[in-house]
Amino acid sequence: MSEVIPIGSDHAGFEMKERVKAERVRGEAVRGVLPCGTGLGMPDANVLMLPAPFLSDEASLTILRAWLDTGFAGGRHTRRVAKIDQEAG
């Protein structure tokens, strides 16, 4: 099954959101992309935060592709991700 990747944005990331929509695929959503003004997010929470004002289209797509192709590294965030998974049911 293909993967659905929801894409949202704040006002600063709206234009980038429109440009990266073409990179998404269809299926069950387990990850998301959020172009925004700061790029601050939670490590390994399955949401890629992209600081739209600071990235070119090329750089944002390079980061997006690397994120899609890279698995969870584990390490110090393993407990946090397990807690998120447990609370999500």
KOLVO-423971 format. One line per 10 residues: their letters; for each residue x, y, z of N, C-alpha, C. Coordinates in steps of 0.02 Angstrom, whole numbers, plus 50000, padded with zeros to 5 digits. Layout:
a = X,Y,Z,X,Y,Z,X,Y,Z ~ ...
# end
This chain:
msevipigsd = 50042,49941,50000,50000,50000,50000,50044,50062,50000 ~ 50024,50112,49963,50059,50176,49962,50046,50214,50026 ~ 50085,50264,50037,50080,50304,50099,50052,50373,50084 ~ 50001,50394,50122,49976,50463,50118,50017,50505,50165 ~ 50039,50563,50142,50076,50609,50184,50039,50675,50184 ~ 50001,50689,50238,49965,50753,50242,50015,50811,50242 ~ 49996,50864,50208,50038,50924,50206,49997,50983,50230 ~ 50022,51017,50281,49989,51077,50307,50040,51134,50307 ~ 50020,51192,50329,50067,51248,50334,50037,51304,50375 ~ 50081,51347,50399,50057,51411,50425,50062,51460,50367
hagfemkerv = 50049,51524,50381,50050,51574,50326,50118,51579,50292 ~ 50172,51570,50330,50239,51577,50302,50258,51519,50256 ~ 50225,51462,50265,50242,51404,50225,50192,51386,50171 ~ 50141,51428,50161,50088,51411,50114,50113,51398,50043 ~ 50155,51442,50017,50179,51434,49949,50221,51371,49942 ~ 50264,51357,49992,50304,51296,49989,50259,51235,49992 ~ 50208,51237,50034,50161,51181,50039,50132,51165,49970 ~ 50112,51216,49934,50083,51205,49868,50134,51173,49821 ~ 50198,51190,49827,50249,51163,49783,50268,51091,49801 ~ 50266,51073,49866,50286,51005,49884,50228,50955,49881
kaervrgeav = 50167,50978,49869,50110,50933,49863,50123,50877,49811 ~ 50159,50894,49759,50172,50845,49706,50215,50787,49730 ~ 50248,50794,49787,50291,50741,49813,50253,50689,49854 ~ 50190,50700,49869,50154,50653,49911,50129,50593,49872 ~ 50116,50540,49908,50089,50478,49880,50026,50459,49917 ~ 49989,50410,49894,49925,50392,49925,49929,50329,49967 ~ 49888,50324,50020,49884,50267,50065,49865,50290,50135 ~ 49884,50254,50186,49869,50272,50255,49919,50322,50282 ~ 49896,50374,50314,49940,50427,50339,49975,50406,50403 ~ 50041,50404,50401,50081,50391,50460,50134,50445,50470
rgvlpcgtgl = 50141,50489,50421,50188,50545,50426,50156,50606,50396 ~ 50182,50665,50412,50157,50727,50383,50213,50777,50370 ~ 50198,50827,50330,50245,50880,50313,50213,50946,50330 ~ 50250,50990,50364,50224,51055,50384,50274,51110,50369 ~ 50269,51141,50309,50309,51201,50297,50283,51258,50341 ~ 50328,51292,50374,50307,51345,50420,50360,51399,50422 ~ 50352,51446,50467,50399,51501,50473,50463,51486,50510 ~ 50463,51435,50553,50521,51423,50596,50556,51356,50585 ~ 50520,51305,50565,50549,51238,50558,50560,51202,50623 ~ 50530,51227,50677,50538,51194,50742,50486,51139,50749
gmpdanvlml = 50508,51080,50770,50462,51024,50777,50488,50974,50826 ~ 50454,50917,50833,50471,50865,50881,50509,50810,50846 ~ 50571,50793,50867,50611,50742,50834,50575,50674,50831 ~ 50579,50643,50774,50553,50576,50762,50479,50568,50780 ~ 50440,50621,50772,50368,50617,50784,50330,50609,50718 ~ 50365,50591,50666,50336,50577,50600,50308,50638,50565 ~ 50330,50698,50585,50310,50759,50551,50374,50798,50534 ~ 50383,50811,50470,50441,50850,50448,50422,50923,50448 ~ 50459,50963,50484,50448,51036,50486,50499,51068,50440 ~ 50476,51109,50393,50521,51143,50346,50515,51219,50355
papflsdeas = 50570,51253,50371,50567,51326,50380,50564,51361,50312 ~ 50505,51370,50286,50494,51395,50217,50532,51459,50200 ~ 50535,51509,50245,50569,51571,50227,50645,51563,50217 ~ 50673,51507,50241,50745,51498,50240,50769,51445,50191 ~ 50723,51413,50153,50742,51359,50107,50719,51374,50036 ~ 50762,51357,49989,50741,51361,49918,50697,51300,49904 ~ 50662,51302,49848,50622,51244,49828,50666,51182,49821 ~ 50724,51191,49791,50769,51134,49781,50792,51105,49847 ~ 50810,51147,49894,50833,51123,49960,50776,51088,49997 ~ 50716,51117,49994,50659,51086,50030,50643,51017,50001
ltilrawldt = 50646,51010,49935,50632,50945,49904,50687,50895,49918 ~ 50750,50917,49922,50805,50873,49940,50795,50847,50011 ~ 50777,50892,50058,50765,50872,50127,50706,50825,50131 ~ 50652,50840,50095,50592,50798,50095,50609,50727,50071 ~ 50645,50722,50016,50662,50656,49990,50707,50617,50038 ~ 50755,50651,50069,50798,50618,50119,50757,50593,50178 ~ 50710,50634,50201,50667,50615,50257,50624,50555,50240 ~ 50596,50555,50181,50554,50499,50159,50594,50434,50154 ~ 50658,50439,50136,50700,50380,50125,50737,50356,50187 ~ 50733,50393,50242,50771,50378,50302,50726,50351,50357
gfaggrhtrr = 50744,50294,50384,50705,50264,50439,50720,50296,50506 ~ 50680,50279,50555,50688,50304,50623,50754,50279,50652 ~ 50794,50324,50678,50860,50307,50704,50859,50277,50773 ~ 50803,50286,50809,50799,50259,50877,50835,50304,50925 ~ 50879,50275,50965,50918,50315,51012,50876,50345,51067 ~ 50894,50406,51086,50863,50437,51145,50789,50454,51136 ~ 50764,50452,51074,50693,50468,51063,50648,50407,51063 ~ 50676,50347,51070,50637,50286,51066,50581,50285,51118 ~ 50595,50304,51180,50543,50304,51233,50488,50353,51216 ~ 50507,50413,51192,50457,50464,51175,50410,50440,51120
vakidqeag = 50438,50409,51068,50398,50384,51013,50353,50327,51036 ~ 50379,50283,51080,50338,50229,51107,50279,50257,51146 ~ 50290,50310,51184,50237,50341,51223,50184,50372,51176 ~ 50205,50404,51123,50159,50432,51074,50118,50375,51043 ~ 50151,50321,51023,50116,50264,50994,50066,50234,51042 ~ 50085,50228,51106,50040,50200,51157,49979,50244,51167 ~ 49988,50309,51170,49932,50355,51181,49887,50359,51120 ~ 49916,50348,51060,49877,50350,50998,49833,50288,50991 ~ 49850,50236,51029,49809,50176,51029,49831,50127,50980
# end
